[in-house]
């Protein structure tokens, strides 16, 4: 992998808490998913890469540019698209007006070309028929697609998406996966999510974060494989594990020690993720 984005010994503190704690990672072309519990540092990392937050220490390089340098930071902003976790909107703008406003901020100065680009990204996220609708009248899922549209302006070389599938229904999520997988063929896409099924279906690589550090880096298949021999199905609930749930067929799926009467089950990405977080929590303790 030829890295297009790298961080070295990245640190960020809020008060006494280290949100990023000496994080070192590299990302290349394709789609990489960030998994982790709330407070793991995912959003702080993405904000640092998107140049909206300056780290306290360490080094960031993206697309060969150093965001700590003012001129290089401006160049980087021209080449990235960012969907924040909580995008702000002007509710009285129409959909078209809002995306055009962002396009002007991204220095798309030719009016005809700008309008063509706005129509293109609205079509990409299935909002072309809502171009004249006021933002305040959109549903939550439509607003999330609107936020994605502005991130796609100018066909950025680096696309940073923080919880992009929040509020999307199954059909919209499927279309999102198709769009992002296509974009990942020619550029670097980083996305943070709590949806392990999105990672399994979409991401070529996955990084699991906890406590401001990475505790796993590899493919989704590698992550699932970490749970091999630790996933069981049984007719009765286990007595020695807190990682279990009742499945739709009435059996119990248990992670960890084999329960009485348990038979092996094929591990998935979610199984590996849950076990990994449990193990890292025990190590930290």
For each residue, the residues with C-beta under 8 A, 3 or more apart:
1: 26 28 29
2: 28 29
3: 6 26 27 28
4: 27 28 29 62 63 157 158 188
5: 26 27 28 49 61 62 63 158 188 190
6: 3 25 26 27 59 60 61 62
7: 10 23 24 25 26 45 48 49 58 59 60 61
8: 24 58 59 60
9: 22 23 24 57 58 59
10: 7 20 22 23 24 45 48 55 57 58 59 60
11: 18 20 21 22 23 55 56 57 58
12: 18 19 20 41 44 48 53 55 56 212
13: 16 17 18 19 56
14: 17 19
15:
16: 13
17: 13 14
18: 11 12 13 21 212
19: 12 13 14 39 41 44 212
20: 10 11 12 23 41 44 45 48 55 58 212
21: 11 18 41 211 212 213
22: 9 10 11 58 212 213
23: 7 9 10 11 20 41 45 58 209 212 213 214
24: 7 8 9 10 214
25: 6 7 207 214 217
26: 1 3 5 6 7
27: 3 4 5 6 32 188 190 205
28: 1 2 3 4 5 188
29: 1 2 4 184 186 187 188
30: 184 185 188 189 204 205
31: 180 181 183 184 189 191 202 203 204 205
32: 27 188 189 190 191 203 204 205 206 207
33: 191 192 193 198 199 202 203 205 206 207 220
34: 42 45 46 190 191 192 193 206 207 209
35: 42 193 194 196 199 206 207 208 209 273
36: 40 41 42 208 209 210
37: 40 210 277
38:
39: 19
40: 36 37 209 210 211 212
41: 12 19 20 21 23 36 44 45 209 211 212 213
42: 34 35 36 45 46 162 192 209
43: 46 47 85 162 192
44: 12 19 20 41 47 48 53 212
45: 7 10 20 23 34 41 42 48 49 209
46: 34 42 43 49 50 82 160 162 190 192
47: 43 44 50 52 53 84
48: 7 10 12 20 44 45 51 53 54 55 60
49: 5 7 45 46 60 62 158 160 190
50: 46 47 53 80 82 84 160
51: 48 67 73 76 77 80
52: 47 82 84
53: 12 44 47 48 50
54: 48 68
55: 10 11 12 20 48 58 60
56: 11 12 13
57: 9 10 11
58: 7 8 9 10 11 20 22 23 55
59: 6 7 8 9 10 66 68
60: 6 7 8 10 48 49 55 66 67 68
61: 5 6 7 64 65 66
62: 4 5 6 49 65 67 76 80 158
63: 4 5 76 79 80 157 158
64: 61
65: 61 62 69 72 73 75 76
66: 59 60 61 69 72 73
67: 51 60 62 72 73 76
68: 54 59 60 72 73
69: 65 66 72 73
70: 73 74
71: 74 75
72: 65 66 67 68 69 75 76
73: 51 65 66 67 68 69 70 76 77
74: 70 71 77 78
75: 65 71 72 78 79
76: 51 62 63 65 67 72 73 79 80 158
77: 51 73 74 80
78: 74 75 106 107 154
79: 63 75 76 156 157 158
80: 50 51 62 63 76 77 156 157 158 159 160
81: 150 151 152 153 154 156 158 159 160
82: 46 50 52 151 160
83: 87 147 148 150 151 160 161 162 164
84: 47 50 52 87 147 162
85: 43 162 163 192
86:
87: 83 84 143 147 150
88:
89: 93 98 135 143 146 147
90: 93 98 101 135
91: 134 135 136
92: 134 135 136
93: 89 90 97 98 101 134 135
94: 97 98 131 132 133 134 135
95: 98 99 122 127 130 131 132 133 135 138 146
96: 99 100 118 122 131 132
97: 93 94 100 101
98: 89 90 93 94 95 101 102 135 146 150
99: 95 96 102 103 118 121 122 146 149 150 153
100: 96 97 103 104 114 115 118
101: 90 93 97 98 104 105
102: 98 99 105 106 150 153
103: 99 100 106 108 114 117 118 153 154
104: 100 101 107 108 109 114
105: 101 102
106: 78 102 103 153 154
107: 78 104
108: 103 104 113 114 117 153 154
109: 104 114
110: 113 114
111: 114 115
112: 115 116
113: 108 110 116 117
114: 100 103 104 108 109 110 111 117 118
115: 100 111 112 118 119
116: 112 113 119 120
117: 103 108 113 114 120 121 153 154
118: 96 99 100 103 114 115 121 122 153
119: 115 116 122 123 128 131
120: 116 117 123 124
121: 99 117 118 124 125 149 150 152 153
122: 95 96 99 118 119 125 127 128 130 131 149
123: 119 120 126 127 128
124: 120 121 149 152 179
125: 121 122 145 146 148 149 152 179
126: 123 145 172 175
127: 95 122 123 130 131 142 145 146 149
128: 119 122 123 131
129:
130: 95 122 127 133 138 142
131: 94 95 96 119 122 127 128
132: 94 95 96
133: 94 95 130 137 138
134: 91 92 93 94 137 138
135: 89 90 91 92 93 94 95 98 138 143 146
136: 91 92
137: 133 134
138: 95 130 133 134 135 142 143 146
139: 142 143 167
140: 143 144 167
141: 144 145 167 168 169 172
142: 127 130 138 139 145 146
143: 87 89 135 138 139 140 146 147 167
144: 140 141 147 148 164 165 166 167 168
145: 125 126 127 141 142 148 149 168 172
146: 89 95 98 99 125 127 135 138 142 143 149 150
147: 83 84 87 89 143 144 150 151
148: 83 125 144 145 151 152 161 164 176
149: 99 121 122 124 125 127 145 146 152 153
150: 81 83 87 98 99 102 121 146 147 153
151: 81 82 83 147 148 156 159 160 161
152: 81 121 124 125 148 149 155 156 159 183
153: 81 99 102 103 106 108 117 118 121 149 150 156
154: 78 81 103 106 108 117
155: 152
156: 79 80 81 151 152 153 159 187
157: 4 63 79 80 187 188
158: 4 5 49 62 63 76 79 80 81 187 188 190
159: 80 81 151 152 156 180 183 187 188 189 190
160: 46 49 50 80 81 82 83 151 190 191
161: 83 148 151 164 180 189 190 191 192
162: 42 43 46 83 84 85 191 192
163: 85 166 192 193 194
164: 83 144 148 161 176 180 191 193
165: 144 168 173 176 193 195 198
166: 144 163
167: 139 140 141 143 144
168: 141 144 145 165 172 173 176
169: 141 172 173
170: 173 174
171: 174 175
172: 126 141 145 168 169 175 176
173: 165 168 169 170 176 177 198
174: 170 171 177 178
175: 126 171 172 178 179
176: 148 164 165 168 172 173 179 180
177: 173 174 180 181 198 201 202
178: 174 175 181 182
179: 124 125 175 176 182 183
180: 31 159 161 164 176 177 183 184 189 191 202
181: 31 177 178 184 185 202
182: 178 179 185
183: 31 152 159 179 180 186 187 189
184: 29 30 31 180 181 187 188 189 204
185: 30 181 182
186: 29 183
187: 29 156 157 158 159 183 184
188: 4 5 27 28 29 30 32 157 158 159 184
189: 30 31 32 159 161 180 183 184
190: 5 27 32 34 46 49 158 159 160 161
191: 31 32 33 34 160 161 162 164 180 198 202 203
192: 33 34 42 43 46 85 161 162 163
193: 33 34 35 163 164 165 198 199
194: 35 163
195: 165 198 199
196: 35 199 200 268 269 270 273
197: 200 201 269 270
198: 33 165 173 177 191 193 195 201 202 203
199: 33 35 193 195 196 202 203 206 220 269
200: 196 197 203 220 224 268 269
201: 177 197 198
202: 31 33 177 180 181 191 198 199
203: 31 32 33 191 198 199 200 206 220
204: 30 31 32 184 219
205: 27 30 31 32 33 217 218 219
206: 32 33 34 35 199 203 216 217 218 219 220 223 269
207: 25 32 33 34 35 214 216 217
208: 35 36 214 215 216 217 223 273 276 277
209: 23 34 35 36 40 41 42 45 212 213 214 215
210: 36 37 40 213 215 277 280 281 284
211: 21 40 41 280 284
212: 12 18 19 20 21 22 23 40 41 44 209
213: 21 22 23 41 209 210
214: 23 24 25 207 208 209 217
215: 208 209 210 276 277 280
216: 206 207 208 223 226 272 276
217: 25 205 206 207 208 214
218: 205 206 222 223
219: 204 205 206 222 223
220: 33 199 200 203 206 223 224 269
221: 224 225
222: 218 219 225 226
223: 206 208 216 218 219 220 226 269 272 273 276
224: 200 220 221 227 228 267 268 269 271 272
225: 221 222 228 267 272
226: 216 222 223 267 272 275 276
227: 224 230 231 255 267 268 271 272 275
228: 224 225 231 267
229: 264
230: 227 255 256 267 271 275
231: 227 228 253 254 255 264 265 266 267 268 271
232: 238 253 254 255 258 259 262 263 264 265
233: 247 251 252 253 254 262 263 264 265
234: 237 238 251 252 254 259 260 261 262 263
235: 250 251 252 261
236: 252 259 260 261
237: 234 244 246 252 259
238: 232 234 241 244 252 254 257 259 260 262
239: 259 260
240: 256 257 259
241: 238 244 254 255 256 257 259
242:
243: 254 255 256 274 275 278
244: 237 238 241 252 253 254 255 259
245: 252 253
246: 237 250 251 252 253
247: 233 250 251 252 253
248:
249:
250: 235 246 247
251: 233 234 235 246 247
252: 233 234 235 236 237 238 244 245 246 247 259
253: 231 232 233 244 245 246 247 265
254: 231 232 233 234 238 241 243 244 257 258 259 262
255: 227 230 231 232 241 243 244 271 274 275 278
256: 230 240 241 243 275 278
257: 238 240 241 254
258: 232 254 262
259: 232 234 236 237 238 239 240 241 244 252 254 262
260: 234 236 238 239
261: 234 235 236
262: 232 233 234 238 254 258 259
263: 232 233 234
264: 229 231 232 233
265: 231 232 233 253
266: 231
267: 224 225 226 227 228 230 231 271 272
268: 196 200 224 227 231 271 272
269: 196 197 199 200 206 220 223 224 272 273
270: 196 197 273 274
271: 224 227 230 231 255 267 268 274 275
272: 216 223 224 225 226 227 267 268 269 275 276
273: 35 196 208 223 269 270 276 277
274: 243 255 270 271 277 278
275: 226 227 230 243 255 256 271 272 278 279
276: 208 215 216 223 226 272 273 279 280
277: 37 208 210 215 273 274 280 281
278: 243 255 256 274 275 281 282
279: 275 276 282 283
280: 210 211 215 276 277 283 284
281: 210 277 278 284 285
282: 278 279 285
283: 279 280
284: 210 211 280 281
285: 281 282
